[in-house]
Amino acid sequence: MDRKVRWGILGYAGIARNHVIPAMMKAENAEVVAIASRSREKLKEAVERFGFRKVYESYDRLLEDPEIDAVYIPLPNALHKEWAIKAARHGKHVLCEKPLALTAADCRELEAVFKENRVKLMEAFMYRFLPGIKALKGVLESGAIGEICHIYSTHRFYLQDDGDVRVNRELGGGSLRDVGCYPVNLIGWLLNDYPQAVSAEKTTFQGVEHALVASFKYKSGVTANISCGFDGCSSMLTEINGTKGSILIRDTFIDTHLPILVTSADGRTEEVPVVDSDCYMLEVEEFSDAVLEDREPALGLQETIRNCRLIEAILKAAEQEGKCFGLE
């Protein structure tokens, strides 16, 4: 491929410097051109580490650069909508960290703005590009465990910094939007449906949910549970129970190459191997391809809207002290 998407980065967050920028530098269809940060120290570090050709102390100045085709947004959650809209109005395609916005209504507004400006937008759920996740879909479609009856998925880690943006209410913090969104997204993708009812309970810290558990019931009879939090050591586990067997995926949302374990009703367990990969690079290449080929990205906005709506429903149920309520 001769042409590459020319990228700008809005903010030098940890996920950008540790994962996404290195991934962009490896991607065959991407070129990292510029970075913007309000911190001169961060800009200096970014140039020393990655050799950016252009640096800006203003996000707006980067968006005005005609050399930039697309931007990656790793800013705090509450800033995603504002800067995604500004990018679209400057004709930039946007790969935005999850959650794309704080409400489903905001996501719909973003959808309209990006359609109007004829640019692409994708929420950055990098785990969806993991070979293990693609292998999981294949196992389910093979009928190896029969019909899905129940799904349980968890994502949590221990957060010690009380000043972290992830526990800042004004910036859209909370464990559900930070890590719980992964189980929500996975279950929504696998079932391709809204739950009929939701219940949830939480613990709070600094006005945000520090730990949370939620249960979903679907019209089909399938049930699901998620768990997330900043209160315990790293845990990412998913179990899918079916009429003929079960599936266990350890470290579900990161690339550890652990095999998928498929257990049949008679107790026999088969390991489905997972190949090596860089899911961040695969994510960047997919979105860059969508831009170059003028097609919709792999993760569509209707899915993003569904996920955001469910996150809102979970938070509402948790505020009502776990009471179950039906969704429209």
Helices and strands as residue ranges (DSSP letters): E 5-10, H 14-15, I 16-20, H 21-26, E 30-36, H 40-50, E 54-56, H 59-63, E 70-73, G 77-79, H 80-89, E 93-97, H 104-117, E 121-124, G 126-129, H 131-141, E 148-158, G 165-167, G 169-171, H 175-175, I 176-180, H 181-191, E 197-205, E 208-217, E 223-229, E 231-242, E 245-250, E 260-264, E 269-272, H 279-293, H 301-319, E 325-326
